[in-house]
Amino acid sequence: MELAQTLFLPLVLCLLSLLTQQSALLVSAGHHHGHHHHHHTHRYLFDWRPTKLFVFGDSYSDTGNNIKSVTKSWKYPYGITFPGKPTGRFSDGRVLTDFLAKFVGVKSPIPYKFRNVGVKHLKYGMNFAYGGTGVFNTFVAAPNMTTQIDFFQQFIKDSVFNAQDLHSSVALITLAGNDYSYYLAQNNSYEGFKPFITSVVNQLSVNLKRVYDMGVKKIVVTALQPLGCLPSSTAAFSFQKCNGTANLLVGFHNLLLQQAIAKLNNETKSSFIVLDLYTSFMSVLKNKGDHLGSIKFENPLRPCCVGISSKYDCGSVDHSGAKKYTICDNPKSAFFWDGAHPTQQGWLAVYSALQGTLEELY
């Protein structure tokens, strides 16, 4: 059991951060304010053009929903690369949501928290994702996937979004990692893990179908990233190797997810697309720089921002405000930002690896 604990607790901690991480993929800060026409002309050859993006998920896609006073993503040094200050993104800059918005050709949708700032800000959709959340309830007192979809449903009932809006929209779903970290924290064992994974994927599938039934035309769902390669898992190995046990369980989740999506696509004329974060993360982590134009990281398992000891993490300060973490010289040189989330450059590398899949949106 002691061995089990050394594996679980890092995994638990890493998972906790991990789920807040799904949100930052823009091509580069320099391109952010430019026009969206340079490599998206193919979209106009098809029968539709997305005008809105709706996001449900965790820290991989949250762009600012969590409470400022208690969430590290609202504290320095989060956001130092983009936009230069914390915005609630769990990264030094952009997250998966931002990159997918860029691909679709819309601005990153505003977080649900800011829904009352004015209707004109809703024209690109809305982001309902909260860092730390799961398909079911987790460590954080924030809306799980079902509740996030309830918020969306209320907007439709209130006619904020109409049928045409939904028909020309894409949904992004980035969930489940936090469900597993929570399970491990509660049980401290892999006992019973496979039945739990089955229940998570079953509920995820029900929720995905619900979003489709509301009228969303295309739904992008992430396969689980290699949880055993997150820095919170690899710290025990000095950031030199991944935890194979954790990754085997991720593989089981992803297999069940692929089967569930195949079934849904059978019933819905292929409305669902899996974004394979496992394969894309692994291809970046293993990249030796032999692919022209691909992004290579020297020590990809070592995060840029780390606590000075296991008691602290990125952004930690003591009671007098003294920093209890270190930051690497150049966040662009690191794949991971903190214990669970990629840097903006890391997300860019993942986004680049996912280009072929994203083309299926059209």
Disulfide bonds with the S-S distance in Angstrom:
Cys229-Cys242 2.11
Cys304-Cys328 2.11
Cys305-Cys314 2.02
